[in-house]
């Protein structure tokens, strides 16, 4: 979240323009959709230069938990030859995408992801991530944190189940208890690599009254199963109200709903978190839409805008 705030002012207007652009696609896009190769999903028509159009496309498996997309992977675009008046597609070819699109916030976030990849010291094959989250495991024994992304790996420690702090009415404990928060720093094969777990509720209660007997989580680095992890949506400065088919703002956008109804935004969280890549999380909304949301956080008392 820190890095997001640093660039928020400079990209907020661009993100707003990108959201509006989704409703004002160029005329040629409709005819180009029939030329999208099998196995790809069309996103935004992000540029028109004379009689050439550029259509963002991403693998159809980008929002599949078994094969999630990566912000660090090379991208492709459908380069479309247009009629002289640039209203219809004549032919199209899938080509490597040269770089970020300067007309949206791709450049800003490409730099952030590049920096994240450089500073990450992660096990081989681990996708670098930077998200806030918490344990949703209610097992009284706690959530196992393992040395490797496998149920057979050694248990390094545990994260406490929801903690119901009682201070004679002076506590702020929510009805379901305080959840154990941590940072997600990586992903691999259905497991999140985490670190920095905090005692449940300590950041929200009176530090002087927080009991020494409160459960203490394993705070080191280790792996937890993705189906035991939850979080809230944070303000990622993208188009609100839905999810993206791939972790890029020019991917196909899909409307999605909050748990209590209404378009998703910075209030509440997803039904499930499947995977992550950089600052993006692959989630499922409460109405069953599966896609990518940029920025997840672990604040339990307010929204993360």
C-alpha positions in Angstrom: 0.0 0.0 0.0 2.9 2.4 0.6 4.0 2.3 -3.0 0.5 2.8 -4.2 0.0 6.0 -2.2 3.2 7.4 -3.6 2.0 7.3 -7.1 -1.7 7.7 -6.5 -1.9 11.4 -7.3 -0.1 11.1 -10.6 -2.2 8.2 -11.9 -5.6 8.7 -10.5 -6.8 10.9 -13.4 -5.3 8.4 -15.9 -7.1 5.5 -14.3 -10.4 7.5 -14.5 -9.8 8.2 -18.1 -9.1 4.5 -18.7 -12.3 3.5 -17.1 -14.2 5.9 -19.3 -12.3 4.6 -22.4 -13.8 1.2 -21.9 -17.2 2.6 -22.9 -15.8 4.5 -25.9 -14.0 1.8 -27.9 -13.0 2.6 -31.5 -15.3 1.5 -34.2 -12.8 -1.1 -35.6 -12.7 -3.2 -32.4 -16.1 -4.9 -33.0 -14.9 -6.4 -36.3 -11.5 -7.3 -34.9 -13.0 -9.5 -32.2 -13.6 -12.2 -34.8 -9.9 -12.3 -35.5 -8.8 -13.0 -31.9 -6.9 -16.3 -32.0 -8.4 -19.3 -30.1 -7.2 -19.4 -26.5 -7.1 -15.6 -26.1 -9.5 -13.1 -24.6 -9.7 -9.6 -26.0 -9.3 -6.6 -23.8 -9.1 -2.9 -24.6 -8.3 -1.5 -28.1 -5.6 0.7 -26.6 -4.2 2.5 -29.7 -5.0 3.5 -33.2 -2.3 4.8 -35.5 -3.5 5.6 -39.0 -4.6 2.3 -40.5 -3.3 0.1 -37.7 -5.0 -0.8 -34.5 -3.7 -2.4 -31.3 -5.9 -4.7 -29.3 -4.9 -6.0 -25.9 -5.2 -9.8 -25.7 -4.4 -12.2 -22.9 -4.4 -16.0 -22.6 -7.9 -17.4 -21.7 -6.3 -19.2 -18.7 -5.1 -15.9 -17.1 -7.8 -16.1 -14.4 -7.6 -19.8 -13.9 -6.2 -20.6 -10.4 -4.3 -23.5 -11.9 -2.5 -21.4 -14.5 -2.7 -17.8 -13.2 -1.2 -15.0 -15.3 1.9 -13.1 -14.3 2.6 -9.4 -14.5 6.3 -10.3 -15.1 5.6 -12.4 -18.2 6.0 -11.1 -21.8 2.8 -9.8 -23.3 1.3 -10.0 -26.8 -1.1 -7.7 -28.7 -3.3 -8.3 -31.7 -2.0 -5.9 -34.4 -4.9 -5.1 -36.7 -4.8 -3.8 -40.2 -7.7 -1.4 -40.7 -9.6 0.0 -43.7 -8.4 3.5 -44.8 -11.0 5.2 -42.7 -10.0 3.1 -39.7 -13.5 1.8 -39.0 -13.1 -1.9 -39.8 -10.6 -4.6 -39.3 -9.2 -6.2 -42.5 -6.6 -8.6 -41.0 -4.8 -9.2 -37.8 -1.6 -10.8 -36.4 -0.6 -11.7 -32.9 2.7 -10.0 -32.1 4.9 -9.5 -29.0 4.0 -6.3 -27.2 6.9 -3.9 -27.1 6.3 -2.3 -23.7 3.8 -0.6 -21.4 1.1 1.5 -22.8 1.9 5.2 -22.1 -1.9 6.1 -22.3 -2.6 4.3 -19.0 -0.8 3.6 -15.8 1.1 0.6 -17.2 4.5 2.5 -17.1 4.1 3.4 -13.4 3.2 0.0 -12.3 5.7 -1.7 -14.6 8.4 0.1 -12.7 7.0 -0.9 -9.4 6.8 -4.5 -10.4 10.3 -4.4 -11.8 11.6 -3.0 -8.5 9.6 -5.7 -6.6 11.2 -8.4 -8.7 14.7 -7.1 -8.1 14.4 -6.8 -4.4 12.6 -10.1 -3.9 14.8 -12.9 -2.5 12.4 -15.8 -3.0 12.7 -19.5 -3.5 13.0 -20.7 -7.1 9.7 -20.7 -9.0 8.0 -18.3 -6.6 5.9 -15.4 -8.1 6.8 -12.1 -6.3 3.8 -10.5 -4.6 3.2 -7.6 -2.2 -0.3 -7.8 -0.6 -1.8 -7.6 2.9 -3.9 -10.5 4.1 -5.1 -12.6 7.1 -5.8 -16.1 8.2 -9.4 -17.3 7.9 -8.7 -20.7 9.4 -10.9 -21.4 12.5 -9.1 -24.6 13.5 -8.4 -24.2 17.3 -4.9 -25.6 16.7 -4.2 -22.7 14.3 -3.0 -22.5 10.7 0.1 -24.4 9.9 3.0 -22.3 8.3 5.2 -24.7 6.4 8.8 -24.7 5.1 7.7 -25.6 1.6 4.5 -25.2 -0.5 3.3 -28.7 0.4 1.1 -30.4 3.0 4.0 -32.8 3.6 6.5 -30.0 4.4 7.8 -29.4 7.9 5.6 -27.1 10.1 7.5 -24.0 11.2 4.8 -22.6 13.4 1.2 -21.7 13.4 -1.1 -18.6 13.0 -3.8 -18.3 15.7 -7.5 -18.8 15.0 -9.8 -15.8 15.5 -9.0 -14.3 18.9 -11.8 -13.0 21.1 -10.2 -10.6 23.4 -12.1 -9.8 26.7 -11.2 -6.7 28.7 -14.4 -6.2 30.6 -16.0 -4.2 27.9 -13.0 -2.0 27.1 -12.0 -4.1 24.1 -12.8 -3.4 20.4 -13.0 -7.0 19.4 -15.3 -7.7 16.5 -18.0 -10.3 16.8 -16.0 -13.0 15.0 -12.8 -12.2 16.8 -9.5 -10.6 15.6 -7.8 -12.3 12.7 -4.1 -12.8 12.3 -2.6 -10.4 9.7 0.5 -10.9 7.6 2.1 -9.9 4.3 2.0 -12.1 1.2 5.3 -11.9 -0.5 5.1 -14.8 -3.0 2.9 -17.5 -4.6 3.5 -21.0 -5.9 1.2 -23.9 -6.8 -1.8 -22.8 -4.6 0.4 -21.6 -1.7 1.2 -18.1 -0.4 4.6 -17.3 1.0 4.1 -15.0 3.9 6.0 -13.2 6.6 5.5 -10.6 9.4 2.5 -12.1 11.1 1.2 -10.0 13.9 -0.6 -11.0 17.2 -4.3 -10.9 16.4 -5.9 -7.5 17.2 -2.8 -6.0 18.8 -2.7 -3.1 16.4 -6.4 -2.2 17.2 -6.5 -2.6 21.0 -5.0 -0.6 23.8 -1.4 -1.7 23.8 -1.1 -1.3 27.6 -4.0 -3.6 28.1 -3.3 -6.2 25.5 -2.7 -9.4 27.5 0.7 -11.1 27.6 -1.2 -14.4 27.4 -2.6 -13.5 23.9 -1.6 -16.0 21.2 1.6 -15.3 19.4 1.8 -16.2 15.8 4.9 -17.5 13.9 6.2 -14.3 12.5 8.9 -15.6 10.2 8.7 -16.6 6.5 6.8 -19.6 5.5 4.0 -21.1 3.3 0.3 -21.3 3.9 -2.5 -22.8 1.8 -4.3 -20.2 -0.3 -7.7 -21.5 0.7 -7.0 -20.4 4.3 -6.3 -16.8 3.4 -8.6 -13.7 3.2 -8.2 -10.0 2.8 -10.1 -6.8 1.9 -10.1 -5.0 -1.4 -7.9 -1.9 -1.3 -7.9 1.0 -3.6 -5.6 0.0 -6.5 -6.5 3.0 -8.6 -8.1 1.0 -11.3 -11.7 0.8 -12.6 -13.9 -0.1 -9.7 -17.0 -2.2 -9.8 -15.5 -5.4 -11.3 -12.5 -7.6 -11.9 -10.0 -7.9 -14.8 -9.5 -11.1 -16.7 -5.7 -10.7 -16.4 -3.5 -8.6 -14.1 -3.4 -5.5 -16.4 -5.8 -2.6 -16.7 -6.3 -3.1 -20.4 -7.5 -6.7 -19.9 -11.2 -7.6 -20.3 -13.2 -6.1 -17.4 -16.0 -8.0 -15.8 -18.7 -6.5 -13.4 -18.7 -8.1 -10.0 -20.7 -7.7 -6.8 -19.9 -7.2 -3.1 -21.2 -9.7 -0.4 -24.2 -7.5 0.5 -24.8 -6.4 -3.1 -23.6 -3.5 -5.2 -20.5 -3.2 -7.3 -17.2 -4.1 -5.6 -15.0 -1.3 -4.4 -12.7 -0.6 -1.5 -15.2 -1.8 1.1 -15.3 -5.5 2.0 -13.3 -8.3 0.5 -13.6 -11.2 -2.0 -15.1 -14.6 -1.3 -11.8 -16.3 -2.2 -8.2 -15.5 -3.0 -6.5 -17.9 -5.3 -3.2 -16.5 -6.4 -1.2 -13.3 -6.6 1.3 -11.6 -9.0 3.0 -8.4 -8.0 0.4 -6.0 -6.6 -2.5 -8.0 -8.0 -4.6 -10.7 -6.4 -6.6 -13.4 -8.3 -9.9 -13.5 -6.5 -13.5 -14.7 -6.7 -16.2 -12.2 -5.9 -19.3 -13.1 -3.9 -21.4 -13.4 -7.0 -18.9 -15.9 -8.5 -16.9 -13.7 -10.9 -13.2 -14.8 -11.0 -10.6 -12.2 -11.9 -7.9 -9.9 -10.9 -8.0 -6.9 -8.4 -5.1 -4.6 -7.9 -4.2 -4.2 -4.2 -5.5 -6.2 -1.2 -5.1 -5.2 2.4 -5.6 -6.5 5.9 -7.2 -3.6 7.8 -9.9 -5.0 10.0 -11.5 -1.8 11.3 -11.9 0.4 8.2 -11.6 0.3 4.4 -8.3 0.5 2.7 -8.8 3.5 0.4 
